[in-house]
Amino acid sequence: MPDKENHQRVVHVCIATGQNAANLIPLEQYDAREVWILQTPTMRANAANLAQALKKEGRQIERIDFDDSSPRQLETSAEAVAHRLDGCHVVLHATGGTKLMVLALRDGLRLVEAGSGTLEILYAETSKQQIDWLGHAPRTDAMADVLDLRLALLVQGYRIEGDSRHAAAQQRAATRAGVTREMGENAGRYRGSLSALAGRARRAADGGQERDLVQHFEYAPGGALGQLLAKAAHHGLVDWDGGETVRFTSREVAEYFAGGWIEEFVLLKLTGGLVKPGRFSSNLRVLSVDKNVPNEIDAIVIHRNRVLLIECKSGKQSRAQDALYKLAQLRQQLGGSVASALYLSAQRVDEQVLQRAAEYRIDVLCADEVAKFVPWLRDWLER
């Protein structure tokens, strides 16, 4: 937005909505210093989320009640806003609200132009990554990449709880990267071996005694599983001499083999430079601000103001369709209409699961396809 030569007071007026990222992005891109958030009775919580995400030193934020109960009340509310803005340069964000609200505000704010003020209207098209302007200088601007992980979650009404483990998780993942890559890049070859190992690891992780770290197979593992255990022993993750007994060196290592390894596989790929720092995390816990309800997320990526959620599964999934439904719900809650979701499974999934994933618009990579995660991610980043 160009500087006003006459140094008019610039006020950005936006309408709180369920897709508040479309409000936040241009406000951040154009460094809005004074923001009025219009809140209808049903959008007060969304207005609070937007205000929280906008908090910045030197920025003025005002939430204004807006009655949308009837066309007459719409016009009355719009005129009341306009009267307060006489002499200002007003930027109306037309992305949120109903069509009637936007029309009423456009007509009401023309009173500003009838006085000594000016009016511009912008519309943020997140799916096209562009911002369209109407007014004295109609134009289209490319949408800047302004949302980091914190902002993307805040504007949707969520905050990160206990993400301090992230640096430690990266360091831990790096120490056993060889084993993680072996499993991830050869998941299709290992197949049942991963499930067999995960079953023993889960019992070890859930046990409360040191002796529970020792687990037994029905026979001495050979083939792919034997090769994997030998590699794990070489890296100090298990004690195994080639026989029927394996000892996990800690409960944390048992959790890793029980399923955490596939999350680390994703984390290793994300830390390889594909995604900007501060735009991704794994194995994090987020809390909804209004309901105080926690959600566990295996991995999340923010790129060009879009959210990608990744659900990771290493063993057989008896309730895969329930997991897909939850993933679809979280995608909408955390990322809105332009968010994406990926279901990453070390095991094959059946046709019914694939059909349900397609219905929910969730991409699936399973078994041998896990090794294609990086090409898939590159494709998503370029969309």
C-alpha positions in Angstrom: 0.0 0.0 0.0 1.6 3.4 -1.0 2.3 6.0 1.6 -0.3 8.8 1.7 1.3 12.1 0.6 -0.9 14.1 2.9 -0.1 11.8 5.9 -3.7 10.8 6.4 -4.4 8.5 9.3 -4.7 5.0 7.7 -7.2 2.6 9.2 -7.7 -1.0 8.1 -11.2 -2.3 8.5 -11.7 -6.0 8.4 -14.6 -8.4 9.2 -13.9 -11.3 11.6 -14.5 -14.6 9.9 -13.9 -18.3 10.3 -11.1 -18.0 7.7 -9.2 -15.2 9.5 -5.8 -16.0 7.8 -7.2 -14.1 4.8 -7.5 -11.1 7.1 -4.2 -11.5 8.8 -2.0 -12.0 5.7 -2.6 -8.5 4.1 -2.5 -6.8 7.5 0.9 -8.3 8.1 2.1 -7.8 4.5 1.2 -4.1 4.5 2.3 -3.6 8.2 -1.1 -2.2 9.2 -0.7 0.0 12.3 -4.3 0.7 13.1 -6.8 -2.1 12.6 -10.6 -2.2 13.3 -12.1 -5.7 13.5 -15.8 -5.8 13.0 -17.4 -8.6 15.0 -20.9 -9.9 14.5 -22.5 -11.8 17.5 -21.4 -15.1 16.0 -17.9 -14.1 15.3 -16.7 -12.6 18.6 -14.4 -15.6 19.3 -12.9 -15.4 15.8 -12.4 -11.6 16.3 -10.5 -12.4 19.5 -8.3 -14.9 17.7 -7.5 -12.3 15.0 -6.7 -9.6 17.6 -4.4 -12.0 19.5 -2.5 -12.8 16.3 -2.2 -9.2 15.4 -0.7 -8.1 18.7 2.5 -6.2 17.9 4.3 -3.2 19.5 2.9 0.1 18.2 -0.1 -1.5 16.5 -3.6 -0.3 17.6 -6.4 -2.9 17.5 -10.0 -2.2 18.1 -12.9 -4.7 18.1 -16.2 -3.2 17.1 -19.6 -4.9 17.5 -21.5 -5.0 14.2 -25.2 -5.9 14.0 -26.0 -8.0 11.0 -29.5 -9.1 12.1 -31.3 -7.4 9.2 -30.5 -5.3 6.1 -31.5 -2.1 7.9 -29.2 -2.9 10.9 -26.4 -3.7 8.4 -26.7 -0.3 6.9 -27.0 1.4 10.3 -23.9 -0.4 11.6 -21.9 0.5 8.4 -22.9 4.2 8.6 -21.8 4.3 12.3 -18.4 2.9 11.3 -18.1 5.4 8.4 -18.9 8.4 10.6 -16.0 7.6 12.9 -13.6 7.5 9.9 -14.1 10.9 8.4 -10.8 12.3 7.2 -9.0 8.9 7.2 -7.6 6.8 4.5 -9.7 3.6 4.9 -8.6 0.2 3.6 -11.7 -2.1 3.6 -10.7 -5.8 3.7 -13.6 -7.4 1.7 -12.4 -11.0 2.2 -14.5 -11.8 5.3 -18.2 -11.4 6.1 -21.3 -12.1 4.0 -21.9 -10.4 0.7 -24.5 -8.2 2.2 -22.1 -7.0 4.9 -19.4 -6.2 2.4 -21.9 -4.3 0.2 -23.3 -2.4 3.2 -19.8 -1.4 4.3 -18.7 -0.4 0.8 -21.8 1.9 0.5 -21.4 3.2 4.0 -17.7 3.9 3.7 -18.3 6.0 0.5 -19.4 8.6 3.0 -15.7 8.8 3.9 -14.9 9.7 0.2 -17.8 12.3 0.2 -15.9 14.0 3.0 -12.1 14.5 3.3 -11.2 10.8 3.5 -10.3 8.2 0.9 -11.2 4.6 0.4 -9.5 1.5 -1.0 -10.8 -2.0 -1.0 -8.7 -5.2 -1.0 -9.5 -8.8 -1.4 -7.1 -11.6 -0.4 -7.3 -14.6 -2.7 -5.3 -17.2 -0.7 -5.9 -20.0 -3.2 -4.2 -17.9 -5.9 -1.7 -16.3 -3.5 -2.7 -12.8 -4.6 -4.2 -9.6 -3.2 -6.5 -7.6 -5.4 -7.1 -3.8 -4.9 -9.9 -1.6 -6.0 -9.9 2.2 -5.5 -7.8 5.0 -6.8 -5.1 2.6 -8.1 -6.6 -0.8 -9.0 -3.9 -3.5 -9.1 -3.0 -7.0 -8.0 -0.1 -7.7 -5.6 1.6 -11.0 -5.1 0.8 -12.4 -1.6 3.8 -12.3 0.7 4.8 -15.4 2.7 4.1 -13.9 6.1 2.7 -16.7 8.3 5.0 -18.7 10.5 3.9 -21.6 12.7 3.0 -19.4 15.7 0.9 -16.9 13.7 -0.9 -19.6 11.6 -2.1 -21.3 14.8 -2.9 -18.2 16.7 -5.2 -16.8 14.1 -7.2 -20.1 14.2 -7.4 -19.9 18.0 -4.7 -22.3 18.9 -1.4 -22.0 20.7 1.6 -24.3 21.0 2.0 -26.0 24.3 5.4 -27.4 25.3 7.3 -27.2 22.0 10.6 -26.7 23.9 11.5 -30.3 23.0 11.9 -29.4 19.4 15.7 -28.7 19.4 16.3 -31.7 21.6 14.2 -33.8 19.2 16.2 -32.7 16.2 19.5 -33.6 18.0 18.1 -37.0 19.1 16.8 -37.7 15.6 20.2 -36.9 14.1 22.0 -39.5 16.3 19.9 -42.3 14.9 19.2 -41.0 11.4 20.8 -44.0 9.8 18.3 -46.4 11.4 15.4 -44.0 10.7 16.2 -43.6 7.0 16.7 -47.4 6.7 13.1 -48.0 7.9 11.5 -45.1 6.1 13.2 -45.6 2.7 12.6 -49.4 2.9 9.2 -49.5 4.6 7.7 -51.6 1.8 10.4 -54.2 2.1 10.2 -54.5 5.8 6.4 -54.6 6.0 5.4 -57.1 8.7 8.9 -56.9 10.3 8.1 -53.3 11.4 4.8 -54.4 12.9 6.5 -57.3 14.8 9.2 -55.0 16.2 6.6 -52.3 17.0 4.5 -54.8 19.0 7.5 -55.7 21.2 8.6 -52.1 21.5 5.1 -51.0 22.7 5.1 -53.6 25.4 8.5 -52.4 26.5 7.5 -48.8 26.5 4.3 -49.4 28.4 5.9 -51.5 31.1 6.9 -49.8 34.3 9.9 -52.0 35.1 13.4 -52.2 33.8 12.8 -55.9 33.0 10.0 -54.9 30.6 12.7 -53.5 28.2 13.7 -57.1 27.5 11.3 -58.6 25.0 11.2 -62.0 23.2 10.4 -63.2 19.7 9.0 -66.6 19.0 12.1 -67.4 17.0 15.4 -65.7 16.3 14.7 -62.9 13.8 16.3 -63.3 10.4 16.0 -61.7 7.0 14.9 -58.1 6.9 14.1 -57.9 10.6 17.4 -59.4 11.5 19.2 -56.9 9.4 17.3 -54.1 11.0 18.0 -55.3 14.5 21.7 -55.6 13.7 21.8 -52.0 12.5 19.9 -50.8 15.6 22.4 -52.7 17.8 25.3 -51.1 15.9 23.8 -47.7 16.7 23.4 -48.6 20.4 19.6 -48.6 20.3 19.1 -52.3 21.3 21.1 -55.1 22.7 20.8 -58.1 20.5 23.1 -61.0 19.9 21.2 -62.7 17.0 18.9 -64.7 19.3 15.3 -64.6 20.3 15.7 -61.9 22.9 16.1 -58.2 22.3 16.6 -55.5 24.9 15.7 -51.9 24.2 18.2 -49.6 25.8 15.6 -47.2 27.2 11.8 -46.6 27.3 12.4 -43.6 25.0 14.1 -46.0 22.4 11.2 -48.4 22.8 8.7 -45.5 22.0 10.8 -44.8 18.9 10.5 -48.3 17.6 6.8 -48.5 18.7 6.1 -45.8 16.1 8.0 -42.6 16.8 10.5 -43.4 14.2 8.3 -42.4 11.3 7.7 -39.0 12.9 11.5 -38.6 13.1 11.8 -39.7 9.5 9.5 -36.7 8.6 11.5 -34.4 10.9 14.8 -35.4 9.3 13.4 -34.5 5.9 11.9 -31.2 7.1 15.2 -30.1 8.7 17.1 -30.7 5.4 16.4 -27.2 4.2 13.2 -27.8 2.3 11.2 -25.7 4.7 12.1 -22.4 6.4 13.0 -22.5 10.2 10.0 -21.6 12.3 7.6 -23.0 9.6 7.5 -26.6 10.7 7.4 -28.8 13.8 6.8 -32.4 14.7 5.3 -34.3 17.6 3.8 -31.1 19.1 0.8 -30.4 21.3 -1.5 -27.5 20.5 -4.2 -26.1 22.7 -7.4 -24.4 21.6 -7.6 -21.0 23.3 -11.4 -21.0 23.9 -12.1 -24.6 24.9 -8.7 -25.4 26.4 -8.8 -28.7 24.5 -5.4 -30.3 23.5 -4.6 -31.9 20.2 -1.5 -34.0 19.3 0.0 -33.3 15.9 2.6 -35.6 14.3 4.0 -33.0 12.0 2.9 -29.6 10.6 4.4 -27.4 7.8 3.6 -23.8 7.0 4.5 -22.6 3.5 3.3 -19.6 1.5 0.6 -19.1 4.2 -0.8 -22.6 3.7 -0.9 -25.3 6.4 0.0 -29.0 5.8 -0.8 -31.5 8.5 0.9 -34.9 8.5 -0.4 -38.0 10.3 2.2 -40.7 10.8 1.4 -44.4 11.3 4.0 -47.2 11.6 1.9 -50.3 12.5 -1.3 -51.9 11.3 -4.2 -49.5 11.5 -7.4 -51.1 12.8 -9.2 -47.8 12.9 -7.6 -45.9 10.0 -10.9 -44.4 9.0 -11.3 -42.8 12.4 -7.8 -41.4 12.1 -8.6 -39.9 8.7 -11.8 -38.3 10.0 -9.8 -36.7 12.9 -7.1 -35.5 10.5 -9.7 -33.9 8.2 -11.3 -32.1 11.2 -7.9 -30.9 12.4 -7.0 -29.7 9.0 -10.1 -27.4 8.9 -9.6 -26.2 12.4 -5.9 -25.4 12.2 -5.5 -24.4 8.5 -8.9 -23.5 7.1 -10.1 -24.1 3.5 -6.7 -23.9 1.8 -5.0 -26.4 4.2 -3.7 -29.8 3.1 -3.3 -33.2 4.9 -1.1 -36.2 4.3 -1.6 -39.7 5.8 1.9 -41.4 5.9 1.8 -45.1 6.7 4.6 -47.6 6.9 2.1 -50.4 6.2 -0.2 -50.8 3.3 -3.7 -49.6 3.6 -6.8 -51.2 2.0 -8.9 -49.8 -0.8 -11.7 -48.7 1.5 -9.2 -46.5 3.4 -7.9 -45.0 0.2 -11.5 -44.2 -0.9 -12.3 -42.6 2.4 -9.1 -40.5 2.2 -10.1 -39.4 -1.3 -13.5 -38.3 0.1 -11.8 -36.2 2.8 -9.3 -34.8 0.3 -6.4 -36.4 2.2 -3.3 -37.6 0.3 -1.9 -41.0 1.3 1.6 -42.4 1.0 2.0 -46.0 2.3 4.5 -48.8 2.3 7.0 -48.3 -0.6 5.6 -44.8 -1.1 7.0 -43.6 2.2 10.3 -43.3 0.5 8.7 -40.8 -1.9 7.9 -38.3 0.9 10.4 -35.7 -0.2 9.3 -35.6 -3.8 5.7 -35.4 -2.6 6.6 -32.5 -0.3 8.5 -30.7 -3.0 5.4 -30.9 -5.2 3.2 -29.5 -2.4 5.6 -26.7 -1.7 5.4 -25.7 -5.4 1.6 -25.7 -5.7 
